[in-house]
Each structure stands twice: as structure tokens, then as C-alpha cells.
Amino acid sequence: MPKVLCIVGTRPEIIKMAPVVKALRANPVFSTTLLLSGQHKELAFQTLQQFGLRADADLALMQENQSLSGLTSRAIASLDTFISAYRPDIVLAQGDTTTVLAASMVCFYRSIAFGHIEAGLRTHDLANPFPEEFNRRVTAIVSTLHFAPTHGSAAALKDEGVSPDSIVITGNTSIDNLATYAEGLTAFRRPPAHGQKLVLLTCHRRESFGLPMDRTFEAIRRLLDAHPNIHVLYPVHPNPHVQSAASKHFGGASRVALVPPLDYFEFVAAMREAHFILSDSGGVQEEAPWLGKPVLVLRDETERPEAVECGVARIVGADGRRLFETADKLLRDPSYYRAMSSGASPYGDGNAAGRILQRLEDHFGLPRSGPFLAPFGSKAHDTGRGAGGQSVETAAP
């Protein structure tokens, strides 16, 4: 019975790993352990509970005012102690956090197979996003299996010399969650006033701190002045830099709701209710197109270009003028809005976890537990459909 160790450290990792952990635990041929690094604390426990998951162990890495180097060194040491004692046959981790970087390095040092979920995302700029671009590039060097969400991410890995035999194009597990839960969610419990359109805002990344965040928030204030019929909902990240900027620009604003971070299911309900979304989040760029919601990306680069190529996302960066003009057009031009809310789904069809499970079965020489799932977006794959019903075809490799 292969021993699979799934490692998560942050709320987004838990959300995206939940379908994989559930698929593994439903398959009796695998012995599956879920380890929480504790890179995030309260939000992580809450999110585990929402998905009906329980961590088998918690390394409790979180400290006040921790530096990246301090967190990385503690993560490597703690993960090394746990992994050397547990001795898994393979370790799985998702994304590009410090937890993922440290886990991949420990596996390399210990000669243990490492499977990287959501592999191959690239901006080709080490400083943007920071430190995620560095983390995922280093992780790719030492990974045994690369679970790439799209053909673009698979191509990036091949360009870096990764063996095609180690790459599986799966789609993104975030879409698995939407396919499972989105239709059954209750209505969003914080609707705007009658006649107002909800604009959902998320902004929390390190590269947004300071002047970029100031410019973004000033542009949103201009948008509020120009459109009395919009209401902005901003779930504010607990980071003090974000809290301070949100209070400075929006404190007392009558049509801006500053709220604590929403749980996953309420956030999906808010996305479904929103007219459009302003975000520097990677996950939102994947989920919003599936829900048929235009997303304006508050970053200068994105490692998820597929939505931009499909026309359902626009990069506006921290350029206040560009943000205002694009959002203003979405509010004034119905044809422009319809084009960006087509419901295209370039990131998945709801079967990413199944493809990951099948590749693990192949890796360990086990019989397939279900019918063969073709790579996402290939000619053999029945193309995925977003909430708006538009199929998305990606050229086969």
C-alpha cells in the first residue's frame, strides 16, 4: 500500500488540495496522510473543517512578524524531521508557497518522490510575484511528477528541460471544487442594496503593498464617484499593510464594505453575485471565468494567461487610469461586458483530482480505479464547459 503524504500550509493550498486528498482517501489502495505545516493558522483550521478534512499532524510553523528566511529554515527543519520519520513513498504539495518549496527540497535531500500539483505556472520574472515565482521554479527542478493545469504550463516545463513523461495535464483542482459545490450554495448573505451592482475586490499580495495599492484604491474611489449604482465588497486580508491601506482609502465610505476574510463557500457565493471582480489573487483568475464573471487582474504580470487569451480577464496592474477605464467600460458597455462574461473555462473541467489519482496509480503500477481520463484540453478530451456553457478547446501538445 503506497504511503502518500499530502502537505498543506495555507488556506488556498487546502482549498486546492481538498479534492486530491478526498480522492486519495476514497481509494483503499493508498495510505494517505495529511500534514499541516501551519504556515497559516486560524484560516487553515477553519478551511479544513469546511471541507470535512482533518490534518493528521500540524507543524505549527506560524510566528508573529516572521521573515521569509526564518519561515523557510523552520519549514525545512520541521518537514525534514517529520518526513524522515514517516518515510512516505511520495509527497504531494500544491502551488508555490514556502511550504511547497521546503517540502520539495526535503524530498530531494531524502531521495523521496515529490509530486507538484499546479506545476509550470510562470511569469518569467523572479520578482513578480515574489517569492512565488522563485519557489515554483526551484520546486520544478526537484519534482518527480509535474501535474500541470494547462497546456501552457506544461509547455513552460518542457522549455525548462523537464521530461514530458513526468508531466500530466490535469486542469486545475480549483475547478473541481466549483463543479462540486457552486450550484448547491445558498445565496450570498451580504447582497448590495436594491439596484446596486456588486464589485468584489481582493488585494493582498506583497508586490501590491505601498504605492501600487494606493493607486489601485484611489482608482476604485473614482469609480465609486462615477457610478452611484455600484457597491464594493472588500474582504480584507489580516496583514497589517493591507489593513492600514484599506482603512486609509475606504474607511467611512458608504458604498464600500470592509469585511474580514470570507470562508471559501461564502467567497464563491460572493463571486457568483458579483457583477465583476477586481483581484490580485491567482485562484480568482481561475474561478471567475468558470462562473462567468469578468476579472480585472491587479498585477503587471500573470502566470495564468489563458483567461486573458480567452478575453474573460484583463490585466490592469496598479495603473489607476487603466483600471478605471476598463471597469468603467464594463459598467457602461453591455456588449463589452457580455464578451467578458462568456463563461469560458480554460482552467479545468472538474476532473483534475481524478487525473492526478490515475497518474499516481500508474506511478506505482496499480490498476486504474476508474475509466481513463484524457489530458485536459487534448483532442481526446471532451472539452470543459464553464458556467456560461461555452466550451474551451486547447490545442493538443
N, C-alpha and C positions, 0 to 999 in steps of 0.2 A: 504494500500500500504506500504510494509515494506521499511523502510529507511536504505539504505546501505551506509556506509561511507568507501570509499577506500582511504587509506593513502599511499603516496609515499614520499621518501625523497632523493633518489639518482638516477642517470641515469640508473643503472642496474635494480632498482626496477620499474622504469617507463616502461622499455622495457618489463619486465616480467608481469607487471600488465596490460599493454595495451590491450591484448586480453580479459582479465576479465572485465575491465571497458567497453569495446565496447560491449561485450555480455550482460552485465547488462543494459547498456543504450539502447540496441536494444529491450529489454524486457519491455513492458509498465507496468508490474505488480510491478516493483521495482522503487523506487525513489532513484537515485544514485547520490552521491556527491563525487567529487574527491578533496582531500586535499593534498597540497604540504607542507611538513614540512620545506623545504628549507635547509635540511642538505647539499645538493649540490645546487649551484645557477645557473650559466650560462649554464652548461651542461644539467641541468634539464629542463630549459625552451626550449632549442633547441630540446631536445628529445621529449618533449610533442608535439611540433609543427610538428615534423616529423611523428608522429603517428596520427595527426589530433585531438589531445586532448587539452583540456583547463582545468586548475585547477580552481575550484570554489573558492578556498581560498589558501593563502600562508602565512605560519607562519614565514618565513624568519629567520630561526634559524642560518644560516651560519654566522660565525665570523672569523676574522683572527686569526691564531695561537690558535684555540680553543682546550681545553683539553677534553678528553673523559668525565670526571666527569662534567665539565661545560656544555658540549653539552647535556649530559643526563639529568641534572637537569633542563635546559631550555626547553628541549623537553617535559619532564613530565609536567611541569607547563603550557606550552603553549597548549599542547594537552588536558590537563585536562580542561582548560578554554573553548576550542572550543567544545569538546565532551559533556561537561555538558550543554552547551547552545544548541547544535544541537540535542542532545539526539537520536542518531541512534538506530535502532533495532539490528544491527550487524556492527562491524568494521572488515574490511579485510585489511591485510598487507602481504607483501611478503618478505621472506628471513630472514636475520639475522643482520640487521643494528641497530644502536642506535634508529632510528625512530621506528622500529618494536618492540624493547624491551620496549620503553617508551609507545607506544600505547597499548601494551598488558597489561602493569601494570595499566595504567589508566582505561582500561576497567574492569580489576579485581576490582579495588577500587570502580568503579561506578556500578558494577553488570550489565555490558553490555556484550553481547555475542561477542566473538572475534574469527575470522576465520584466521588461519595461513596458507598461501599459501607457498608451498615448505617446508613443515614441515618434521621433522625427520632426516635431514642430520646430521651426526655425525662423528667426528674423535676420540672421547673419550679422547681428550687431550685439557684441558681448555686453554692452552697457544698456541694452534695451530689449526686453525687460531685464532688470538687474535684481537678483543674481540668477534668475531662472534660465536665461539663455546659456550661461556657463554651466549650470547644473545639468541641463539635459544633454549638452554636448559631451561632457565628461561621462555621464551615465551611458551614452550610446557606445562609447569606446569599450566598456567592460560588460555590456549586456550579452546574454546568450540568445534570448528571444526578444524580438522587437515587434510589439503589437501597434502597428501604425494605424491611425484612424482614417487616413485618406490616401489616395494615390500620390498626392503632392508630398505628404510627409514620408511616404515610402521612397519616393524619388530622391528626397533630400538625404536619406540614409544611404542609398546606393551611391550618390555622388560623393559621400564621405568614405566610401570603400567598404561599407557593411555588406556582408554576403546576402544576396537575395534569398537564399534558402532559410535564413534566420528571420525574415520579415514576413509578417502576416498582416494583410489589410483588413481591419475588423470593423471600421466605423467607430464612433465614439460611444462609450458607455453612458454618457450623459443622456443620449437619445433613448437608450434602453429604459432609463427612469421615466422619461416623458411618455414613452409608449405604454408603460405600465400604469402610471399614476395620473397623468394630466387630465384625462377625461373624467375621472371619478372625483376630482377635487371639488370641495364646496366653493361657493362664490367668495371672492376676496372680501374680507370683513372691514376694510377701510376704503370704501369707494369714495371718489370725489363728489362734490356737491352736484346736484342735478344740472345737466347741461355742460359740465366741465369735462375736459379730456384729461386723462391721467398720463403724465410723463414720468416714467420711472428712471431714477438716477442711481448709479453706483459709481463711486470714485474712491479708490483706496490704495493704489499701487505706489511704491516708493518713488518711482520716477515722476509721479504726479504731484508730489509734495512741493510746497512753496509756490513760486511764480506760476507754473503750469496750472495748478489747482485754482489759484486766484483768477487767472484769465478765464478758465472754464466756468467758474461760478459767477463771474461778472457777466459773461455772455448769457448765462441762464437767467440772471436778473433782468437783462434787456429783453429776453424772450418773454418773460412774465409780464413786463410792462407793455409789450407789443400785442400780447394775446391774453385778454382778460378771461378767456374761456378755458385756460389750462391750469392744472393743479399738479405740482411736482411732489412726488414721494421719494424721499431720500433715506434709505436705511443706512445709518452712519456707522462706519467701522469703529471699533473701540480705540484704535490707535490715536494717541493724543494729537498728532499732527492733523489728522483728519477731523477730529472733534473740534479743534480750535478753528480751522478754516470754515467748517460748516456753520459754526456759531457766529463767526465774524460776518459771513456773507448772507446767511439766511435767518439768523436769529430774529424772531419777531415778524418775519414775512408771513403775510396772511394766507398765501396760497402755496406755501412750502411746508410739508410735514416732515420734520426731522424725527425719525423713529429709531429705536435700537435695531440691530440686525434681525431680519426675519428668519424664521426657520425655513427649511427647504420647501415644504409644501405651500406655505403661505407666500413665499417668494415666487414660486411658479404661478400661483393664483394671481399675484400682482402683475407678473409678466403677461398673463393671459388677458388681464383687464386693461393693460396699458395701451395707449394709442401708439406710442413708440418709446424706445429705450435709449438712454444715454449711458454709456458704460465703458470702463477701462478693464472690465473683467473678461478673462478668456472664456469661461464657461457660458456666460451670457451670449457671446458671439456664436456659440454652437446652438444654444437652446432657442433663442429668439427667432431665428429663421424657421425652425420647425413649427413654432407656434404662430407663424405668420405675422411677426412683429418686426418692423424696421428697427435696426440698431445703428446708432451713430457711435463709432469707436473713438474714445477719448485718449487715443495713443497715436504716436507718429509712425509706428510700425505694428504689424500684426503677424503672428505665426499661424494665423488662420485665414489665409487669403481667399479661400473658396467662397465664403459668403459674399465678399466684395466682388469676386468674379461673377457670381450669380446675380448681382445687383440688389441684394437684400440687406447689405450693410455698406456703410460709407465710413472711411477714415477721416476724422476731422481733427484729431490730435488735440493739442492745447491751444489751437488757433481760434481765438474767440470769434473773429469775424466769420470764419468758415463754419464753425459750429452754429452760430446764429443764422446764417444764410441757409444752411441745409435744413435745420429744424424749422425755420420759418417757411421754407418751401413745402415741407411735409405737411404743415398746418394749412397752407393756402392752396396747394395744387393737388386736387383729388387724383389726377392721373399719375402724378409722381408718387403719391402715397400708395396707390394700387400696385404700381410696379415694384415697390419695395416691400410690399406685404403679400407676396405671391404664395408664401408657404413652401418655398423651396427648402429641401433638406440635404445639404451637401455633406453632412457630418455623420449620418447614420440612418439605420432602418429599424433599430430596436433589437438587433441580434448580435451586438458586439461581444457580449459576455459568452454567448454560445460559440462564437468563432474562437475566442480565447480558450475556452474549455476544450474544444476539439483539437486545437494545436497542442495543448498540454497532453491530451490523450495520445496524440501521435508521438510527442517527445518521449513519452515513457513506454511506447509500444503497447498501449491499451486499446481495446476495441472501442469504436465510436459509440457514444451514448445516444446519438440521435442522427437524423438524416444530414448528409453533407451540406454545409453552408458555404457557398461560393464567396470569394473575397468581395467585400463591399465595393460596389461601383464597377465590377467587372462585367464583361459581356454575358457571363453565365449567371450573373446575379440579377434577380428581379428587382429593378431599381426601387430605392426607398421613396416614400411619399411623405411630404410634410403635412402639417395641419391643414394647409390650403389645398392639398390634393395634387400638387404639381410634382411630377416625377423628376428626379435628378439623375442624369446619366454621366458617369465619369469614364473617360477613355481607359480601356484596359491597358495594363503595363505591356 
